C-alpha cells in the first residue's frame, strides 16, 4: 500500500521539498479538547512571574505586536490568550527577573527580539510545558518586556495551546482478523523481507499497536525530499491465510521516532484511505520483536539500490 503522498515522491524529489496538508475533525471530541485548551491557556498566562508592583493594563498599550511562539507550524489549531502589565524597574532588570523566574512546570526555551518600524526596545522569553497526550499538544508562553515611548516598562504574556483532534473511532482495523503478512521492500519490486503469521495473539497485538496511534494533526509541514525508491514496511491484515486484504498499514522502513507528518504510517481499511498516523516507527520496532525478524536491517541497502530507478511503481496489497 502506498499513499497518494508517496505516489508523488518521484515528482516532489525534483523540487527538493514537499508541503503536507492534513485536515481532519471529529467535531464532538475536538470541541472538548478545545475547551481544555482554553482553560489551559488562561492558566499559563497566570503563571508568568512578575516583579512586585506589576499592575494589569486592560487591553494593553496600543500598537504593540504579538510575539508568537518560535517554530510554530503553520495551520496548527491553537487557542491564544494575552495579558499586559505595567511593571516598575528598568528594562534590563525586568528582563533579568523574568529569565530567572521560570513559571511552574515550564522549561525555558530561549530569548527573542522583535524589530520593525515603530517597535521600541523589547525582549521576549519563551517557556514551554509538556504535552498532554491525546488532549493538548504545543503548550507555550511568550513573556515580552517592552519599553514604552513614555519610558515605562510593560510586560505582555502570550499563551498558545494546541488542542489535539482525536482519531475517529471508526478509523480502526477490524477485530478478529486471522492472518497478517508483513513485507519490506521498494514499491514495484519483490520484497526483500516477507513473513506471515496466523497466530491470533500476534495478529491482535500488532493490530492493537496500530489502533492506539493518534492521527497527524492539521497543519502545514515543509518536508525534505524523498527519493522514489524509499523502502516500505507493509502490514497486510487478512481474514485468513491467503484471503483478501482487509486492512493495510505502511511505514517508511527508515523512519525514526518521533515520526511527523513527513513520515506517517498510512492506513487503508477495506480500500478506504484513513487519516495518516503518528508513531509508525515504534510499531515497526515492536513488530520486529513479536515476529522475531528484522524489518529495518536491509532498508539502507534497498534504498541505495532503488535510487537509480527512473520510474516509481507503487504496489498496493488491495486489488
Buried (B, 14 or more C-beta within 10 A) or exposed (E): BBBEBBBBBBEBBEEEEBEBEBEBEBEEBBEEBBEBBBEBBBBBBEBBBBBEEBEEBEEBBEEBEEBBBBEBBEBBBBBBBBBBBBBEBEBEEBBBBBBEEBBEEBEEBEEBEBEEEEEBEBBBBBBBBEBBEEBBBBBBBBBBBBBBEEEEBBBBBBBBBBBBBBBBEEBBBEEEBBBBBBBBBBBBBEBBBEBBBBEEEBBBEBBEBBBEBBBBBBBEBEBEEBBBBBBBBBBBBBBEEEEEBBBBBBBBBBBEBEBBBBBBBBBBBEEEEBBBBBBBBBBBBEBBEBBEBEBBEBBEEBBEBBEEBEEBBBBBBBE
